[in-house]
Amino acid sequence: MRPLRTTLTPEEMPTKWYNILPDLPEPLAPPLHPGTKQPVSPSDFEPLFPKALIAQEMSSERYIDIPDEVLQAYMLVNRPSPLQRAERLEKALKTPAKIYYKREDLSPAGSHKTNTSLAQTYYNMKQGVEKITTETGAGQWGTALALATNYFGLKCQVFMVRASYDQKPYRREMMRVYGAEVNPSPSTITDFGKKMLEKDPKHPGSLGIAISEAIEACVKGNSTKYSLGSVLNHVMLHQTIIGRETLLQFQKLGEQPDYMIGCVGGGSNFAGFTFPAIGEKLKKKTSTEFIAVEPKVVPSLTKGKYEYDFGDTAGMTPLLLMYTLGHDFVPSPIHAGGLRYHGAAPTVSALVKHKIVKPVAYEQKEVFDAAVLFAEAEGVIPAPETSHAIKSAVDLALEAKKKNEKKIIAFNFSGHGLLDLGGYQHYMDGKMT
Ligand SMILES: *Cc1c(COP(=O)(O)O)cnc(C)c1O
């Protein structure tokens, strides 16, 4: 038997996250206060985040201990996750390349996002926080946070963009099953939401409005904090459990990937998968190339400007130095809802700026072609977001075939597509162009 899966035992799971900040080619530019344009001080974040997360956001420690309770919770979401060989996909492509994918879809919430929702909720619980507010678009992040708050016994209040709340009931119901309160945004429970509804009682909502509502509910609440599912340094940090496991798995295989690929919305699954290996590359210990994949209609890394911009659409958050299309950029309604962010994490942006990470962009149709090819070969239906990484892996495998090179290609399988079948229906019916 040839094992097509490389696993780790629970005892082999890494017990520290990797913090890339001290290893970056130059120090990361600080977030700026939206009013004064001066660097934000740690205490400015205290109404929103527990102190432990603020410390992690700015930490210069290379390795940070994962608390025992979080390691315990990671096992609940199927960590350590397997590194799988896509041999049937290789055969379908007739490529001499080897293709591997890291299974982040095996979390009960369906994506990598529980790696940070569990960590964030844990630190909130330790500080005595009783309730966490957040926003969600299509619902992946809300679902992950609802699972985590349920696990650690905190209340969860989610503001879900109304268009998704109405059109995508299944993630909404998952959140409710986990005990979260889910409000369509704009809602009637915040002043900002009420103001929006006065203007338009049928307002479809936006992520920017939902963020504003979640922050208002946090600041006005008792023993309440706010949580974000991507972009910030501490979120990238928590996700590095993915890449640290992957390095161990490649060690077991006695191989080194030539390419590591991830899709980028805010950047967290890409960062989590690649940062530990990028750390090695920065120390000149590996020659792996890193590829960040985004949709052509939201080309922040390939066409955006590297400048200070707001993290949200409403312009309420601190300014971050990143590749951005402008905070008022309105992306087309593609099925990969998780990739519709106007910017990208400051850490990922800095690595693109220094040419350590190469960004590429694809059209929706070619991404779904790759998704269906993958599902036919491997039996797993990928999320539309994940399928961007698959498309890049397929392209590299075909290039290796042309040059007859035995390349090793690895991509992060960020989530399954079982709640995205509406997108597949659109594709299967031949309506996607
Ligand atoms: C949220 C999400 C993404 C995009 O977010 P990142 O922070 O860039 O990782 C990608 N894939 C899946 C499955 C998601 O749920």
PDBQT file of the ligand as one rigid body, heavy atoms in Angstrom, charges set to zero:
ROOT
HETATM    1  C1  LIG A 501     -12.976  33.000   4.747  1.00  0.00    +0.000 C 
HETATM    2  C2  LIG A 501     -12.418  32.029   3.794  1.00  0.00    +0.000 A 
HETATM    3  C3  LIG A 501     -11.359  32.359   2.920  1.00  0.00    +0.000 A 
HETATM    4  C4  LIG A 501     -10.787  33.740   2.822  1.00  0.00    +0.000 C 
HETATM    5  O1  LIG A 501     -10.256  34.298   3.987  1.00  0.00    +0.000 OA
HETATM    6  P1  LIG A 501      -8.710  34.375   4.282  1.00  0.00    +0.000 P 
HETATM    7  O2  LIG A 501      -8.605  35.179   5.516  1.00  0.00    +0.000 OA
HETATM    8  O3  LIG A 501      -8.028  35.012   3.107  1.00  0.00    +0.000 OA
HETATM    9  O4  LIG A 501      -8.242  32.976   4.464  1.00  0.00    +0.000 OA
HETATM   10  C5  LIG A 501     -10.854  31.380   2.081  1.00  0.00    +0.000 A 
HETATM   11  N1  LIG A 501     -11.370  30.132   2.070  1.00  0.00    +0.000 NA
HETATM   12  C6  LIG A 501     -12.390  29.773   2.891  1.00  0.00    +0.000 A 
HETATM   13  C7  LIG A 501     -12.919  28.385   2.814  1.00  0.00    +0.000 C 
HETATM   14  C8  LIG A 501     -12.946  30.711   3.770  1.00  0.00    +0.000 A 
HETATM   15  O5  LIG A 501     -13.949  30.357   4.573  1.00  0.00    +0.000 OA
ENDROOT
TORSDOF 0
